Amino acid sequence: MRLAKSIVGTLEAEAVQKVLLDDGFLGMGQEVVAFEKDLADYLGHREVEEVVCVSSGTAALHLAIAATCQAGDEVLVPSFTYVASFQAISGAGAVPIACDIRSDNGQIDLYDAEAKLSPKTKVIMPVYYAGDARTREPIFEFAKEYRLRVVEDAAHAFGSFSQKKKVGETGDVTCFSFDGIKNITSGEGGAVVSSDKTILERIRDTRLLGVVRDSEKRGAGKRSWDFDVLHQGYRYHMSNLMAAIGRVQLKRFETEFVKKRQELVRHYHACLGQLTDIEWLTFPDKSIVPHLCVIKCMSGERDRLRKYLSEVDIETGIHYKPNHLLSLYRQPNIHCPKSEQLYRQVLSLPLHPELTETDIETVCNRIVHFYGR
Ligand SMILES: *Cc1c(COP(=O)(O)O)cnc(C)c1O
């Protein structure tokens, strides 16, 4: 049984075929603009200009940091995240400051973030671990108090809510990932969402080598020949092929995926709720579209459980190895003890919309059996 999976089928194939055979323009063009419009509508009827589709979630974060930081500026980021968050920050010439997380939900610990503030701190990058964005409000209050920008790594949290608003509906700069196993996929892809016109204009340009206003032209099927460049840019645009997949996925997300992911997590909780050897980092809450289903193994047997499950063909994962333990990001004076403890405890169980309740029961029976020995 697989841990995660792209859920794509004939609808996505037909949409790609249409781009290939009817349109024949595979680069960034009208299909991308249409996807940006669909996303803007989905995110509480934003303006289409407020959504910029790019080639990956990492690209979205990289461009967002490049647009909000100067070289040497510091970014507060939880250590307990995918290395993409850190790479995006350092790639833009800023410095990731690894913050510890709360053991009860895997989200950035604002007390530790406060202790790690410096005159160089410009941005806080929360990561909505496993899709839980309920910590969003205090993070924005913290940012307001210390005059920081908020670049949200919402790679796990597409479709999740905080205080009745979707992640990306309001805020500062929100970044999504549409890679193969995220809540929706466009093959590879991502998006930056903001209402800051300066940031948006800059990111629109920097996704395409910094060529000023090239995005608008390409959206209208044209190109720039006599152009100017103001900023370092990248080839981070989204292609029409990717956008075609993303548009189908967005429709299926609302009708199929949200409900399915939430049901599966509820079922996990129902089947394992009695077990005292585990705690949870994924919660059956209506505001959350769970991206991962993470348990904490409290009796120190995570690796044995993982091995036991793999022997019966149940794939599991470990999200994540804290970034401050990686050679590139190690610093003598940076400590995140709770991240290190969680790293030893966490186990991600299979979660994707093609699993059935019977599959969940199979996994749970194995776990109950393991702890019952
Ligand atoms: C997936 C992910 C990213 C990066 O997204 P890509 O589209 O894979 O580049 C960033 N942060 C987190 C927490 C992720 O899970």
The ligand as an SDF file (V2000), in Angstrom:
LIG
                    3D

 15 15  0  0  0  0  0  0  0  0999 V2000
    6.1220   19.9100   -1.3440 C   0  0  0  0  0  0  0  0  0  0  0  0
    6.6150   20.9450   -0.4250 C   0  0  0  0  0  0  0  0  0  0  0  0
    7.3060   22.0850   -0.8890 C   0  0  0  0  0  0  0  0  0  0  0  0
    7.7910   22.2670   -2.2910 C   0  0  0  0  0  0  0  0  0  0  0  0
    6.8990   22.0490   -3.2800 O   0  0  0  0  0  0  0  0  0  0  0  0
    7.3990   21.4750   -4.7000 P   0  0  0  0  0  0  0  0  0  0  0  0
    6.2210   21.7490   -5.5690 O   0  0  0  0  0  0  0  0  0  0  0  0
    7.6590   20.0270   -4.4920 O   0  0  0  0  0  0  0  0  0  0  0  0
    8.6040   22.2320   -5.1070 O   0  0  0  0  0  0  0  0  0  0  0  0
    7.6450   23.0660    0.0280 C   0  0  0  0  0  0  0  0  0  0  0  0
    7.3470   22.9390    1.3210 N   0  0  0  0  0  0  0  0  0  0  0  0
    6.7180   21.8580    1.8270 C   0  0  0  0  0  0  0  0  0  0  0  0
    6.4170   21.7960    3.2860 C   0  0  0  0  0  0  0  0  0  0  0  0
    6.3570   20.8160    0.9630 C   0  0  0  0  0  0  0  0  0  0  0  0
    5.7590   19.7310    1.4540 O   0  0  0  0  0  0  0  0  0  0  0  0
  1  2  1  0
  2  3  1  0
  2 14  2  0
  3  4  1  0
  3 10  2  0
  4  5  1  0
  5  6  1  0
  6  7  2  0
  6  8  1  0
  6  9  1  0
 10 11  1  0
 11 12  2  0
 12 13  1  0
 12 14  1  0
 14 15  1  0
M  END
$$$$
